[in-house]
Amino acid sequence: MFNSKKQTTPKLPWAIQVLTTEYMIDGSVQPDEYSGIFQPLNYRGGPAPLQLKTWKTVQIQPTGNLTMPVPSFSAWTLGCAANVVAIIPNDDASRQDALKAFKDWKYPIKATIFAGPYCIRGTVMAPKANGFQLPDAPGTLTWTNWGGGGFPIMDAEVDSLLPGAKLTGLRVPWLLLNAWVIQGFGLE
């Protein structure tokens, strides 16, 4: 007589920012379609897992000194993940998923990192107590330490180093940094 099947409520979209070498992309994704977006990245032998992912309700802003109006799109597909510097969960639900994915990364290391055209300062979370160190090469970042491609930074401040940059002093509670764009880092 009555339908006893439990109705599932659709999850609200996550607000996600993607920082590329030239742009900040603000958009939303459906959690079910992007459930692994904050998993430790593994780029061994192939392109980044973000290639050809589509964001909805998107605004794109240049971060450096490019001049353009801020366009909006109903959908935006990332063309090449090699230019992705960081993925930033921009709401509580996506941030909780990110923290859950990296729950074992609990060793904080203060660092200043140069990645693409950016200087990123914050607390890198490492999966091991000696996260930036190997016995034969103290202070080095290695793929074996980081699982191949990315790692979380908490309480991050991001500045574009380009002359006339539009992105300066961006503070975010958590971001996933693409290790492949790192030029260097210093530990504090």
Secondary structure, DSSP 4 states (H G I P E B T S, - for coil): ----SPPPPPPPPEEEEEEESSEEEEEEE-GGGGTTTTSPP--TTS--TTTT-EEEEEEEEESSS------EEEEEE-S-GGGEEEEEE-SHHHHHHHHHHTTT--EEEEEEEEETTEEEEEEEEESSTTTT-BTTBTT---HHHHTTTEEEEEEEEEEE-STT-S--SEEEEEEEEEGGGEEEEEE-
